[in-house]
């Protein structure tokens, strides 16, 4: 299983630079709007030290990490929902992704043009989200018109859908995201079929710049308002320096660490972003490990053992008998599989077992 995250934002906020940093793929970057016209797609590995420790433990010949797909999408401008700029193309591209990574500029630099002529991160967020909301409102309204005849003749399915869409439309008309609509489980499934833009989970990526005036470092009122907005809505965000992260890609190992220290970079913003995107969709990882390979498998959190096994092969669901399970760290501490078995640390689990993040699993069919 992989997830697709569309990198969106206003023109010139660092989307393509961030994409380069994420994927080490040279998407064109320039200091003018609409540099990116066709979406670039990059496959990014999910950083997970647990996997590499398991590979060393098993002396694995191959190590295969989990992956995330990132899509670099053309910059959005005010009026995109009406076709302004590359609006129609932008909306079509983002509709195909699983989640949205919304890049927001939080630095001032006179040499880098801002499409609105000023740095206002909260205003940028509101502009982007409003265009997504207006596009969704068009989608919902059109669908309600299409099922109108069935509703009038009291078709049960149509009446239920109309009721659900009425709730969503009310939220959108209030300039709120579709994800904030209060729907029951059945209504949620109905609305999901429309693939609404604002029903997708959003991760806000706050882009700063070394050498620039970074709003997060100066306790700027604009940054505080942005954080208050996120807190009020329960939104997730990460802070990165896309340009620095892109430059760090030219280095490896100790040289990379040294360069990062010289630049005053703490942690790894890109790794944090990838992990945050992975969790945003409710995904988690279990492992298989052995001499041939150690591998991270991506599943939805809350998956039962047979469902989790489908990541490997459908037979593990259809012909599931049992699963042998041990936590990755417990396995390493035991020293070997044999030692773990002797100590009773390897558990036998049935069809109802909910696989946990970090489990090492061997399926029996």
N, C-alpha and C positions, 0 to 999 in steps of 0.2 A: 504494500500500500504506500502511495506517495501522496503528498498534498501539494496543491498549487497555490502560491501566494502572489497576487498581483501587486507590483510596486507602483503606486500611484501618487499623484501630488500635482501641485501647480508646476508650470514650466520653470526650469532653472533652480530647483531646490536641492538637486543632488541625486536624483533617482538613478540615472545611468551610472554615476560614479559609485553609488552604493551597490548597484548590480554588479559592476566590475569587481568590487571588493568581495562580494559574496561568491561570485562564480569564477573569478580569475579569467573571465571571458571579456575580450575587449570590445564592448559595445561602444559606439561612437559617443563622445562627449564634447560639448561645446557650449560657449557662453551665449546661447540664443535659444528662444523658445522652439519647441517642436523638433529638436534634434533627433529624437527617437520617433520614428513613424511606424515601422513594423515592430511588433513586440518581439523582443529577444527572450529566449527561454534558456535557463541554466539549471542544471541538476546540482544540488548542493548536499554534501554529506552532513549529517547531524553529528556534531562533536559529542563524543561519549567515551570518557576515559575507562569506564567499566568494560567496554568491549575489548579495548586493547590489553587490559589486564587479563581478561579471559583468554585472549589469543596467545599471550605469553605463557599463561598457565598450561594451556593445552598444546603448546608448540605448534600452533595451527599453520598450515601451509598458505591459507588464504584468510583474509579478514575483510568482512563485508559490512559496512555501516548502514544505518538507515539513511534515507534521502528525503530531501524536500525540493520541490520544483519552484523556482522563482521566475516570474515573468515581468520584464521591464516594459511598461506601457506608456504610450505617449502622454505628454503633459495635458492636464485638464485646465480649462479656463471657464470663467463665468459665462453662462449661456450654453454650456456643453449639451445640456438636455434638449436644447433647441437646435443643436447642430453647429454651434459656434466652434471655431478652432478645428480640432480633430474630434469633436465631441461624439459623433455617432460611432466612429471607429473605436474610440476610447471605451465607450460604454459596452460595445459588443465584446471587446477583448476582456474587460474586467468581469463581464457576466460569466465567462468560461472558467474563471478561477474559483478556488475553494474558499479563499480568504483574502482580505485586503491588508496590505502593508502600506499605510499612508505616511509618506515622507513629509515632514514639516520642518521648514528652515527656522533655526533658532539662533542665527548669527547675523551680524551686520558686517557688510564689506562693500564699500562703494564701487569696487571693481567688478562685482558680480551683480548683474541686473536682477531686480525682482519685478515680476510681471505687473505688480500693482504699485510699484514705485516706493514701497515702504515695507518694513519688517513688522508683521503682525501675525504671529503664529496662530492665535485663536481665530482671528479673522480668516486665515487660510483654511483652517479646519472647517469652519462654518461654510465657507464658499464651496469646498469640495463636497461636503456632506449634503448641502442643499441641492447641488446638481444631481447627486445620486438619488436623493429623495424625490426630486421632480421627475426623474426618469422612471422611478418605481411607480409614482403616482399615475403616469401615463399608462404603464403596463397594467396596473390594477384596474384602472377605469375602463380600459379597452376590454379586459377580460370580463368585467361585470356587464358590459354592454353585450358581449358575445353570448353570455348565458342568460340574458334577460328573458328571452322567450321561454326557456325551460323553467325559469323561476316562476313566470306567470302561470304556467300550467302545473305548478306545484310539484315539479320533479324533485324527489327527496335529495339526491346528490347535489343538484343545482342550488337548492335552497340552503343546504349546509355550506356549500362553497361561498354563496353570496353573503351569508352571515359572517363567515370568517374574513372575507375580503372587505366587508363593511368596517370591521374592527381595524384592519390594517390601513384602510383608506383614511379613517379618522386620525390615526397616528401620523400618517404622512402629511395630511393637511395641516396638522399642528407642527409641521417641520421637525418631526422626530423620526428616528430610524425605524424601519419595519420590525427590527429585532426587539423593540420595546413594546410591541403589541402583546396584550395578554390573551394568549390562545390556549385552548385545551389541546391534548395530544393529537386528536383527530384533525382539528383545525390546523395545527402546525404542519401535519403531513400534507394537507391540501395546499397550503400556502407555499410550502417548499417546492412544489412542482413548478411554480412560476419563476424560481431561481432569481428572486429579487436581490438587487445590489446591496441594499441596506439591511438585508437579513443575514448577510455574511458577517462572520466575526472580523473585527478590525483591530489591528495592532498599529499604534502610532509610533513612528520612527522619527525621533527628534534629532535632526542633523546639525551638528556644530562644526566649527572650523578652527583649526590651530592657527593662531595669529589674528583671528578675527575677534570681534566683540561678541562673546557668547552670552546669551541672556541667562543661561543657567548658572554662569560663574559670577555674574554681577548682581544677582538677586533682583533682576529687573522685574518690574511690575507686570510686564507682558507675559513673562514666564510664569509668574505666580498665578495669574489669571488662567493660564493654560492648564496648570496642574490642578487648580480648583475645579475646572471643567471636567477633567478626567476623573477626579475623585468623586464628584457629584454623580457621574454616570457609571462609575465602576470600570472605566476603560483601562486597558493595558498599554504601557508605553516602554520604549527603551531609548537610551541616548547613545548616539554613535557619532564618530567623526569619519564620515565616508571617505574623504580624501586621504586621510592618514591611513585608514584601513586598506585602501587601495594601494598605497605606497608600500605598506608592510608586506603585501603579497610578493614583493620582489625579493624578500629575504626568507631564510629558512632557519630553524633551530635556534641556537644561541645568538646568532647574528640578528635574527628577528627580535629576540628578547632585548638585546642591547640597544637596537635602534628604537624600539618602543619606549625603553627607559629614557633614552636621550630626548625623545619627543614628549615625555611626560604622560604617555598613554598608560592608563591603569586598566588591567583586565583585558578582555577581548570583546569589544562591542559587537563584532560580527557574530561571534559564537553565541553571545547572549541573545542576539536577535534571532538566530536560527532556532535556538532552544525555545525561545518565547513563541515563535511562530508554530513550532511543533506542538507545544502545549495548548496553544490558542484553539486548535481544533479538537481538543480532547483526546489527543493521541498519546500513546506510551509505547515502551519498548520491552520486549522479552528477548532472551538470547538462546541460541543453540551453540554448543562449543565442542570441538573435538580436534583430532589431529589433522583432518582434511580441511576444516574451516571453522572459524568462529563468526557468527553472524547476528546482527541486530534485526529483529523483525518488528515492523510497525503495525499496531492494532489500535482499535478504539478502546479507550479506557472503559472498564466494566465488561469486557468480553469474556464469555465463558471459554473453557479450555477447547472445546470442539471448534468454536468460532475463531479463536486465536490460531488454531492449527491451520485454518484455511489460508493464512498468509503464506504457508509453505506449500500446501496442496489441498485440494478439496477432499481428498480421501481422508484426511485427518479429522474432518467433520463427519463425513458420511460413514466412515468405518471406525470411528473413535471407540476405543475400549477404555483406556486410562492414560494418565499423564504422570510422569515422574518429575517432581518439581523440587528445586532448591534455590534459595536466594544466591545471587552471584557472589556476594561477599562471604556468605557462610561457606560456599564451595571453596573459595580461595583459602579461607582460614583452615579448612579441613586438610588441605594439602593435596588431596586427590579425590577422584570420584569414589574409589574403593574405600578410602578412609571415611568419607562422608556417609557411605552406605553402612559401614560397620557401626558408626555412631548413631545411626537412625536419623540422620539429618535430611536424607532424601525422602520426600513424602510421595505417597501414591494418591492421586486426586482423580475424581470422577467427572462426569459431564457437567455437574453444576458448579464446579470450581471456577471462581473469578480470577483470571490471571492477573498478577500484580507486576507493576513496573520493576524491572530488575530480576525477575524470575529467570532461571535457567530451566528449560523445559525439554523433556524427551517424550515424544508422543508414541503410544503403543496402539497399533491397529491390527 
